[in-house]
């Protein structure tokens, strides 16, 4: 089968789902993939829950795109009203995009004072790298060894996690990410900065030069590596020494996910307007030069953004024509407005911190009983759990991780796995995930682990 599943070998699927699976394989390209050894047939969602055609309730412990919850009523209200009124591009003067931009920028350090909108994180990464190359006059980009940054030709070329058949760009150098499970935390920041330095020197020696260090602020595809806090700022300092910029990929950690509004704040200590803006090119303040936003920004509506300093993009704006027809269109801006309001009003970053801490504690407790669980890593409602061989506790065990993921799916609880060895349980539910959801997840995980041990 083109999508990796044979409908006739899935006896637990309903006849309707089996037929849908067969039809899907006949019309969608082979590049599409389905989660889980037994696909999930979803028809609606609410909050932290998804439902199949039979009305079965699946606990969503994975989807970060609906950050404020599936089918949020405020997003529905704002989008419906705007769609019934006006939807066009940003070459007309409209109030909504300006007022939203003002409010969004107020959550960033003062130096980051300009926004360019796009429709996807991949497009935004593409633009951010173009800006960095234009501003520095260099071409080289440093990314982590299992990074994912997008699907355009440029952003895929910055995404080693897409596999060996996905070639990286000729100006791209990879470095190993910090490993909170295996590295010495006392030296991890310095060692990561040293790897950045070596990569930058390599780019200089080849006559390419360093345009940017591009890092997902929570290193999701590298196995969720939020610690040690501060290592990104230390790496950025090295980048600046070589004339390069720090691009913070906030597509996954942004909008409160990590317990702060932006993932980079865990590394810089900045909040909103508290950080003065540095001048180009002598950057000393440890803040990103460019931040890229996406996915959760519109709770599922297509919108993304590149946030940067005015002076960094000024010459680019004068000399290079950039236009994204529906980037920042009124309907997507309406969705983004709803998300920002809910994040603020309900203090979802604070909720992420509290609920994430409870999840981390529960996972750590389970790890005392089930030795295939290794280190638990957590920043807000973004958690990674090492799945290891109980006979060799530092050895990654992707087969057992897959068994845990699919065992939870059988109990109607949805997570995934990531990391260089695909052995890290990736846990990042909608930010409205509550205490009852936490209890259900931990109970289901305990049942799954017990069944694997039996």
N, C-alpha and C positions, 0 to 999 in steps of 0.2 A: 504494500500500500504506500502511496506517495507521502502520506503524513505519518507513517510509522505504525499505524494501527490497522488491524484486520477486524472489521466489524463482526465477522462471524466467530472470532475468537474472544469476544467480549460478552459472555452470557449474562452478566449482571446488568448490562445496559437495557433500558426499556426498549421496546420495538421502535418507538418514535426516535429515541436517541441513536439507536443503531442505524436507522435509515438516514438520520441527519449526518452521522459519521461517514456513511457511504457516499452521500451526496457531496459532502465537504471534500472528500478525497478526489472527487471527479472535477472540481472546479477551482480549488485553491492550489497555488503553486507548491512545489515540494519544499520550498524554503520555510513554510509554516510548520510550527510544532504545537503539539498539545501537551499540557501538563499531565503528569501522573500516568501510571501504567493502566489505570482505568479512568478515562476522561470524565470530566464533570460537565454536565449539561445544565447550564444556568439560564434562568429566564428573568429573574429580577433580583434586586438587592435593596437592603435597608440597613443603614448604620454599618455595623461590623459583620453583617450576615448576608449570605447569598442563598438563593432558593432555586431548586430545580423544578422541572415541570410537574413533578408529583407533590411539590410542596415541602420537600425535605430541606431542613435548615443546615447550611454549611457555615461554620464559623470561619471568617476570613482573617487569618493571622499573617497575611502576606501582602495584600495590595496596598501600596503607598500612593497610587494615583488618586483614588477617592479619599484624600487625606482627611476631610471633614465628614466622611461617611458616604456610603453608597446612596444615591438618589436623595441628596440633601434637599429639604424643602426650600431653603433660601436660594440655592443655586437654580432649582427648577423655576422658582418665582421670578428671579432676576433675568434669567435667560429667556423665559417665555415672554416676559413683558418687552424685552429689548428686541427679540426676534419679530414681535408683532409691530414694532415701531420703525426700526432702521437697522440695516446691517450693510456696511460698506467699508472701504479702506481708509487709511490714515492720511490721505492727501486732502481730505476735507477737514475743516475746523470743527471738532466735536469736543464737548466738555468732558465726557466720561473718561477718555483716555488720559487727559491732563490731570484731572483730580485723582484718579487712581494712581498715576505715576507719582504724584506728590506724596500720597499716603504711603506708597510702597517704599519710596526712597527714604522716608523718615525712619524706616527700620534699619537702614544701613549706616555705616560710618559716613560722616559728612563728605568725605572726599569722593565717595561713589555717588555721583549726582546726575548721571544721564542714563537713559534706558533706550534700547532698541528692541522692538518686539519681533518675534517670529512665531511659527506655529508648532514647532517641535524642539525638543532638546537637541536633537542632531543638528538642526539648522542653526541653533544658537551656538553650539560648540564650533561649528564651521565658521561662523562669523567671528567668534571670539579669537580663534586662531588667526584668521585673516587680519584682525585688528592688531594682534600682537606682532605678527610678522611685518606689518606695515609700520608700526610705531618703532620697532627696534631695528629694522633693516636686516634681521636675521631670519633664518628658516627653521632652525632646529626646535623640536618639541620633546620634552622628557615626560614620559608617562610611567605608571607603575606596571609591573610585569603581567598582571592579570586584569588590567583595567578594561572597563567598557565605557565608551563615550558617545556611541551613536552608530547610525547606519548609512549616512551619506558616504560618498567615496572618501572624503577627507576624514570624517569622524570615525568611520570604520577602520581607516588606516591608523587611527590612534587607539584602537581597541583590540589588544592582543587576546582578550578573553573570547573573541569570536573564532579562535582556533587557527591551526597551522595553515589551513587553506585560505585564510584571510590575510593577505600580505599587508604589512605595515608600510607606512610611507617611508621613502628613502631618507627623510630628514628626521625620523623618529627614533629615539633611543629609550629603551626600557630599563627600569631599575626595580629591584626587589622592594616590595612594600614592607613596612614594619610588621612583624609577626608577634602579636601580644602573647602567644602561647609558647613560642620557642626562643624569642629574643630576651636578652637581659634588659629589663625596663630602665635600668640606670644608664645604659649606653645607647638605647634604641634611637633616640632623637639624633644624637651625634653621628651614629652610623648611617642613618638615612640621609642626613645632610652630606655626609662624605660620599655616599653613592651618587647623590645629585651632582656634587662637585666633579667626580670622575667622569660622569656622563657629559657635563658641560665642557670639560676639558677636551673630551673626545670630539665634540661638535666643533670646538674652536680649532683643533688640530686639523680637522677635515675641511676647514674654511667655510663651514656652514654657520656657526655661531648659534647662540641660544636665544630663541624668541620667547619661549615660555616653558614653565613647569606647570603641567595640567594634572590636577589631582582631584578626584572625588573626595569631598571633605570627610567622608566616613569610610572610604575604601571598601565599598560594598562588595564589588566583584572580587576583591582580594581577600575576602573572607570576613568582612565587617571588622575593621581594625581602627577603633577610635582612640586608642592609647599608644604612646603616652601623649597627653594633651600638650600642645605646643610644638610638636614635631613639624607641622606644616609651616609654622612661622619661621622655624630655624631653616627649613629647606628654602623658603622664600628669600631669606637673607642671602643665601648662596646664589640663588637665581639672579638677584639684583646685582651681585658682585660681577656677574658675567654679562650684565646689560639685558637680562631677560626679565620677564614678567611672571607673576603668579596668577594663574587662572584657577579659581575655585569652582569646581563642578558641584553646584548645589541642587542639581536636578533631584537626587534622591534624599539628601539630608535636609533640604531647605523647608521653610514654612513650619518650623516648630518640631520637626521630627526628632531631633537629637536633644530636645530639652531646652534648646536655645532657638531663636528665630532662624538663625543660619548656622550651618554646621561649622563654618570656619571660626565662629565666635568661641568655640571650645579651645581653639588654638591661639587666639589673639586677645581674648578678654574684652573685646570691644562690644559696645551696645549702642545702637542708634547713633545719635549725634555726639557721643562722648569722645570720638577719636578725631583729632585734627587731620586735615588732608595734606599729605606730602606732595612735594613738587616733583615733576619728572626732571631728570632721571634719577636723582639722588634719593631713592626711597629708603627711609629708615623705619617708619611705622610699620609694624607687622600686620598689615591688612592686605587683602587681595587687590590686585590691580584691576582684575575683571572677575565678575561673578556671573555664572550661567544658571538660569532658572528654567524649570520645565515641569513636566508631569503633574505634580500636585497643585500647581498654580491655578488651574481652572477646574479642579476636581473631575477631570476627564474631558473637559472641553479643550480643543487644540490651541494652546497658547504657551509661549516660552519667552525668555527675555535675556538680553545681555546687559548687565549693569556695569558701568565703568566711570572713570573720571572724565570730565568734559574735555580736558586738554589732551587726553590720550586719543580720543576719537575725532578731535576737531579737524585735523588735516586730512584724515581718512574721509570724513564727511564732505570735505571740499573737493577732494581729488578722485574719489571712487564713488560711483553711483551704486547705492544699495537700496533696494526697495523690496518689501515682502508684502504682496497684495493683501493677504488676510492676517498678517501679523498685527496683533492689537486691534482687530476688528471689534466693533461695539458689542457684539454678542459674547465673544470670548472675554472681553474686558468686564462685562456684566458678571460672568461666572467668577472671574478673578476677584472682583469686588466682593462678591458674596463670601469667597474663601477667606480673604483677608479680614473681613468683619468678624466672621465666626472664630477664626484663630485668635483674634484679639479679645473679643467679648467673653469667650469661654476659656481663655488662658490655656489653649491647647499645648503650648510648650511646657507649662507647669504641670498639666495633666500627664503629658508624655513622660516627664521626669518621675512623677509619683508612680504611675502605672508601670513604667519600665523598670523601676527599682523593685516593685513587687514581683514582676515577672522574673527578673534576674535572681531574686532571692529564692523563688520557687524552683527555678531551674538548678540553682546551686544545691538546693536541698535534694533534688532528684539525683544529681550527680554523685551524691554521697552513697546512694543506694544502687545506682546503675552505672557501672564503671565504663561503659562505652561512651558516656558523656564526659568530655574533657572540660576545658576552660569555657566559662560563660563570659562574653564580652557585651557591654551595653552602653549605649548613649541614648537616653530618652527611650522612645519606642522603636529603637533599632537595635536588635540583638543578634549576636552570632554565637552559636554553640558548637564547639569542636566535637565531632564524632570520631572516636579513636578505637583502635584495636585494644580490647581489655588486656590482652597479653603483652602489648607493647604500647603503653599509654601515650607515647609521643608520636605514634604512627597514625597517619590519616587513614580513615576507613570509609571510602566513598560508597561501598556496597551497603554497609550498615546504615549510612546516612540516607541512601535511597530507600531502604527498607523502612526507616522511620517516617520519611516523608509520605510514602505510599500507605503505611499503616495508619497514619493520622488521617489521610484522605478517606480510608475505609471507615473511619469513625467520624467522617464529615467535618474534619478540621483541616484547613488548607495552609501549608507553609511551602517553602522550597529549600534548596541547598545551593551554596556558592563556594567560592574560594578556588585556589589553584588546583586543588585535588577534589573539588566538588563534595567535600565532606563537612562543610560548615552549615548547620541549620540556620537559615536566614528567616528572621522573625521581624516583621515590620507591618503590623496591622494598621487599619485606619486609626487616626488619632483619637477617635471617640471610643475606642476599646475600653471597656469598663471592668469593674471588679468581678462581675459574674462571668464575663468573657474570659478573664484571667483564670478563674477557677476551672472553667470548662476545659480550657486549653491544657492546663497542667494535669488535670485528671485524665484527659485523653492521652496525653503524652506518657503518663505513668502506665496506663493500660497497654499502650503500644510497646513500651520498653519491656514490660513484663512478658508480653507475648513473644518478643524476640529472644528473651532469655530462657523461656520455657523449652 
